[in-house]
Amino acid sequence: MSEHRRKPPQPQGGGRAEARRGPSSGRRAAPRGATESPSDSYGSDSYGLGPYGAEGEVRQSGGRAESRRASQRSTGARRREPEGGGRRGGPNGPNGPGRGRGRAAGPPPKKRFIDYPRAGKYGVARWMPSWRQVTGLFIGFVGSLVAVAGIGYALVGVPDVAKAANAQNNVYYWADGSQMVATGGETNRQIIGYEQIPPAMRYAVMSAENKTFETDSGVDPMGIARALFNMAKGGQTQGGSTITQQYVKNARLDDQSQTLTRKFKELFISIKVGTNVDKREIMAGYLNTAYYGRDSYGMQAAARAYFNKNAKDLNPSECAFLAAVLKGATYYDPAGSPSVDPVNATPDANRKRAEYRWKWILDEEVKDGRMTAVERAKYTTFPKMQNPRSNTALSGQVGYLVDLAKGYLINNTDKTGITANQLQQGGYSIYTTFDKKKVQALEKAVTNVRKANIDTDKRPKTDKYVQFGGASVDPTTGAIKAVYGGEDATKHFTNNADTTGAQVGSTFKAFVLAAAMKWGVRDPDLGATQAQDERTQVSPDSIYSGKNKLKIKNYDNTVWKDKDDKEWLQRNDGDESYNAPSFRVDLREAMRVSANSAYVQLGMDVGLDKVRESATDAGLLDSSLASADFPSFSIGTSDPSAIRMAGAYGTFAASGKQNTPYSVETVTSKDGTIFEHEKIANAKQMFTAQVADNVTDVLKTVVDDGTGTAAQLPGREVAGKTGTTDGNKSAWFVGYTPQLSTAISMFRMDDDETNKNREFLEMYGTGGQEKIHGASFPAEIWHDYMEQALKGTPVKDFPTPQPYGEVVDEDPLPSPTPSVTESEEPPPPPSPTPSEEEVEPSPSPSPSESCGPFDVTCDDTGGTGTGTDTGGTNEGSTDGGVTSSPSPTESDEESNGNANGNGGNNGGIFG
């Protein structure tokens, strides 16, 4: 074989070692012929050891294998260390001088303490931690937690029950800056020993709150995790779920913030308490520091507040009730907390909750083996408890004032920054809007009328349970200047100036008139959709019918019927018709004489939805309004509070600017000013001045020469309206001057607030009068109070109203000589029939015949009867004629508004 076709020999000298030495060693196996020796060129003789001899063959084979492995290692080195070459054209690339060498030149990389991202890895693998790293991280995390827990455990101490729940006083001030009362931190807590706590109380609490209390460690990890998770995501905060945790929370009144820091502190304290404190001491500490409502801290104070007995004398039923109250006194005290939550904390709602939980706790005790079924069977009646107030400092009207101020602060936490728990802790100076002289004047006015006219000894059947309520508001700011909540806050718990359920009757007509002027009446010739958009704003001189037992129509002149297909015949007080024989009255006159028929029809023409909107625009709470599904909505089936009625009428006094009633001006603490009410800026222009001033002008007519003349104040302009409801179960007078708006209510109701079936009672014969009207005692109280309240105040007149709206004639007079067909007989002259409803007269009209609003020949009673029991006639009364329902069925009472206050939800604080 030619020498030129032979492959050059492979490197000699040890393969791997030679490759590691690389080019710096200078030692390579020389290729054949490199020495230019003839023997090298042509081989050796048969006796030599040349390259083709036996030894040479072995050496050549080993050299090739080593060369291949060195080449592979060299390629791997080039991949790992691109800076050493290996790319085409580089020193170690296929075209470079270093090809075939073992490793690229350069020092090895330095090792890192934490190899992350991981060296020598590519793509996702570069960022995946190794199992060593994961294990190390986990151990470090657990170790850190243990360290933190140890430090936290070491730093916290066990709370001292003797120092817990020491609430400070809250000091309330009158509007003039003088002190009204200091309350909230009075000593209403007495620590009792474990032995004085009835076993029934311990069992009830454990069954209700912590069944495993006697065996658990004092901490519920799942409950804590759930609370932390909810707080972290911004959800509702939760408290500790074990008795130990609750005890720790109660004992730390210095820090009641809902923060993660506080939760962690309480966790460590709970662990320490559960480890170092006896279970009996924990139970006693919890029951001695818990808040039971009625300003009572601890079980002994609660036993006195609710049952007027010592804790050791409570029976299992009473203990179960107190355990129920621990869930939250605001919603479980049967007396209610309407000043805190006007909608959900009413006496009725609270009693239902408390009774349900009381039964549940007793049943749970049986399930848990802590009470026998025989013992449980003894307690089927909800325990009776005493009046909520016992602090004599809160007697008279002061207790009602304090409740209003508390409720205002708590219900406006977003503005005041004060929670119910913080207020219970005390330390605040609360400056109210209440004018001491006005409060005293209002109380005196009510007391004088009561003493002069209400005699329970002489007339026990009619004068017993008579109650009054009242409120006075500054129209320009909404500041509540005075209230009358009842005879004594320590004897009569419900604040009659706030929500009572008493319907307002014809005082509601002012909102109907305002709606007709603001929104306008609908065109009967247009479709429903178009009629909503195209309206005619009415003038107070618009004409409506004052006829008694008027058949009420929808805006499109179709006869209104209820679900039973019965018509509605609206009656006036005493079945009186106005302006016979035409019965045509303008809205001013209809307001003056309080004609129900005119304003019920006006409400239908405007739309009861707009009447409702007008009432809320003026300042009434929507929750206090009855159903707007029946025509009687326009004459006061709703039951807003006296405070809200005074504020709503104040909107008209302020020429349409609505100011929400409020009772607190400023709150300060050791940290400075906490809250300051924003004056004037909250006023909203809900009605134009033209509308509001015209409403005022119409209401002036009522006082000048109408049903409200008893409220006249010599030398001052007064606007107002009387109101009386169906069955004579409530009577109102609401009126105002430019400087002050006041509402007075009167009603009869059983004063036993534990009776869940209380009803409003009729007032026929009350005070020796045949019937109680808004024009009688309520107007008299209003006059006597306002005369004193405005003494020394400059006389101020109402703005002169500007002409407004169009004169709408609800049904124009018929032609004096209506045309008739040959088959028809002309109607009798004194009783003309409207031309558009020409009908053949009949001595016995059928129930299906329609009666024109001014048709005196038509028998309205056909088919509907004469009373509410027949399903359509609204029994009238002096100022309202509020019907309970067009249908006598009990199921309709709530939706229609009845005299027992079911017409709408209770209005709430300042309802």
Salt bridges, closest charged atoms under 4 A:
GLU3 OE2 - ARG6 NH1 1.72
GLU3 OE2 - ARG32 NH2 2.23
GLU18 OE1 - ARG21 NH2 2.37
GLU55 OE2 - ARG59 NH2 2.71
GLU66 OE1 - ARG16 NE 3.82
GLU66 OE2 - ARG69 NH2 2.38
ASP115 OD1 - ARG112 NH2 2.85
ASP216 OD1 - LYS279 NZ 3.04
ASP255 OD2 - ARG252 NH2 3.85
GLU266 OE2 - ARG252 NH1 3.90
GLU266 OE2 - ARG262 NH1 1.98
ASP278 OD2 - ARG280 NE 3.37
ASP295 OD1 - LYS406 NZ 3.94
ASP313 OD1 - LYS312 NZ 3.48
GLU318 OE2 - LYS309 NZ 3.15
ASP333 OD1 - ARG294 NH2 2.87
GLU355 OE1 - ARG351 NE 3.92
GLU355 OE1 - LYS756 NZ 3.84
ASP363 OD1 - ARG376 NE 2.90
GLU364 OE1 - LYS211 NZ 2.70
GLU364 OE2 - LYS367 NZ 3.47
ASP368 OD2 - LYS211 NZ 2.83
ASP368 OD2 - ARG370 NH1 3.32
GLU375 OE1 - LYS378 NZ 3.19
ASP403 OD2 - ARG389 NH2 2.06
ASP435 OD2 - LYS438 NZ 3.40
ASP463 OD2 - ARG459 NE 2.99
GLU487 OE2 - ARG450 NH1 3.92
ASP565 OD1 - LYS561 NZ 3.78
GLU567 OE1 - LYS551 NZ 3.24
ASP573 OD1 - LYS771 NZ 3.23
ASP575 OD2 - ARG571 NH2 2.48
GLU589 OE2 - ARG592 NH2 2.72
GLU613 OE1 - LYS610 NZ 3.78
ASP617 OD2 - LYS518 NZ 2.79
ASP622 OD1 - ARG612 NE 2.86
GLU665 OE1 - LYS679 NZ 3.94
ASP671 OD1 - LYS670 NZ 3.47
ASP697 OD2 - ARG588 NH1 3.02
GLU717 OE2 - LYS700 NZ 3.39
ASP751 OD1 - HIS492 ND1 2.75
GLU753 OE2 - HIS492 ND1 3.76
ASP784 OD1 - HIS783 ND1 3.01
ASP809 OD2 - ARG584 NH2 2.96
GLU837 OE2 - LYS553 NZ 2.72
ASP860 OD2 - LYS547 NZ 3.31
GLU875 OE1 - ARG571 NH1 3.28
ASP892 OD1 - LYS563 NZ 2.83
